[in-house]
């Protein structure tokens, strides 16, 4: 199984969708806590509609978003702190339910995780991808 990740920092919506389609992604899983963006085309409704028009499904799993403290740590470049905050967050019931849904989706379809950061190393989507790789043997492909 392959699991894709993508960040939209510095990219247009069209560029992101082109990368997803080139990789054969069937479902984009938005793992932002707040699926809104000041960047044109990346708010939940508009992104979902644009993806659907291109044959890619959209799912927002809010419970897999980073809490504010984790986002603040990531912005400051404190990746270890962000990871620790996110690890604690993953024990929350909503996060566990959304993670189970992500696992089921990834087992059946070609999934990409979406968040803002261009570099996955500084983003919680890498933590999710690593966990799926460890548990289910997924091969991570960062788009």
C-alpha positions in Angstrom: 0.0 0.0 0.0 1.2 3.5 -0.8 0.2 6.5 1.3 0.7 9.9 -0.2 1.1 13.2 1.6 0.9 16.7 0.1 1.2 20.2 1.4 -0.1 23.2 -0.4 2.3 25.8 0.9 3.5 27.8 -2.1 1.3 25.9 -4.6 -1.9 26.7 -6.4 -4.9 24.5 -6.2 -4.4 23.4 -9.8 -0.8 22.4 -9.1 -1.9 20.3 -6.1 -4.8 18.6 -8.0 -2.4 17.9 -10.9 0.1 16.2 -8.5 -2.7 14.2 -6.9 -4.1 13.0 -10.3 -0.6 12.2 -11.6 -0.1 9.9 -8.6 -3.5 8.2 -9.1 -4.8 9.5 -5.8 -8.5 8.6 -5.3 -9.2 10.3 -2.0 -7.7 13.4 -0.5 -7.9 13.3 3.3 -7.7 16.8 4.8 -6.0 16.5 8.2 -6.2 20.2 9.1 -8.0 21.0 12.3 -9.5 24.0 10.6 -10.3 23.3 6.9 -10.1 27.0 6.0 -7.4 28.8 4.3 -6.4 32.3 3.3 -4.9 30.7 0.2 -7.3 30.8 -2.7 -8.9 27.4 -3.4 -8.0 25.6 -0.2 -11.0 26.1 2.0 -13.0 23.0 2.6 -16.0 23.5 0.3 -14.2 25.0 -2.7 -11.4 22.4 -2.5 -13.9 19.5 -2.2 -15.9 20.7 -5.2 -12.8 21.3 -7.3 -11.5 17.8 -6.4 -14.8 16.2 -7.2 -14.9 17.8 -10.6 -11.5 16.2 -11.3 -12.6 12.7 -10.1 -10.9 12.8 -6.6 -13.0 12.4 -3.5 -12.5 14.7 -0.5 -12.8 13.8 3.2 -12.1 16.1 6.1 -11.0 14.3 9.3 -10.9 17.2 11.7 -10.0 14.9 14.6 -6.6 14.3 13.0 -5.8 18.0 12.9 -3.1 19.4 15.1 -4.3 21.3 18.2 -3.5 25.0 18.3 -0.5 24.5 20.6 0.9 22.0 18.1 0.4 24.4 15.2 2.2 27.1 17.2 5.1 24.8 17.9 5.4 23.8 14.2 5.4 27.5 13.1 8.3 28.1 15.5 10.2 25.2 14.1 9.8 23.1 17.3 9.1 19.9 15.6 9.7 17.6 18.6 7.3 19.7 20.7 4.7 19.6 17.9 5.1 15.8 17.7 4.6 15.4 21.4 1.5 17.6 21.5 0.1 15.6 18.5 0.9 12.3 20.1 -1.1 13.3 23.2 -3.9 14.5 21.0 -4.1 11.1 19.2 -5.3 9.6 22.5 -8.5 11.7 22.3 -11.7 9.7 21.3 -12.4 11.8 18.1 -8.8 11.4 17.0 -9.0 7.6 17.5 -12.3 7.4 15.5 -10.9 9.5 12.7 -7.7 7.5 12.6 -9.7 4.3 12.3 -11.5 5.8 9.4 -8.3 6.9 7.8 -6.9 3.4 8.2 -10.0 1.9 6.5 -9.8 4.4 3.6 -6.1 3.8 3.1 -6.6 0.0 3.0 -9.2 0.3 0.2 -8.2 3.3 -1.9 -5.2 5.4 -2.9 -5.2 8.1 -0.2 -3.2 11.4 0.2 -3.0 13.3 3.4 -3.3 17.1 3.0 -2.0 19.8 5.2 -0.4 23.2 4.7 3.3 22.7 5.1 5.3 22.0 2.0 7.9 20.1 3.9 6.3 17.0 5.5 9.1 16.8 8.1 7.7 19.8 10.0 4.0 18.7 9.7 1.9 16.3 11.7 0.8 14.6 8.5 4.2 12.9 8.6 3.4 11.5 12.1 0.1 10.0 10.7 1.9 8.6 7.7 4.7 7.1 9.8 2.1 5.5 12.1 0.3 3.9 9.1 3.6 2.8 7.7 4.5 1.1 11.0 1.1 -0.5 11.6 0.1 -1.4 8.1 3.3 -1.4 6.1 2.3 1.6 4.0 5.0 3.1 1.8 5.0 6.9 2.2 5.2 9.0 -0.9 5.5 12.8 -0.3 4.1 14.7 -3.3 
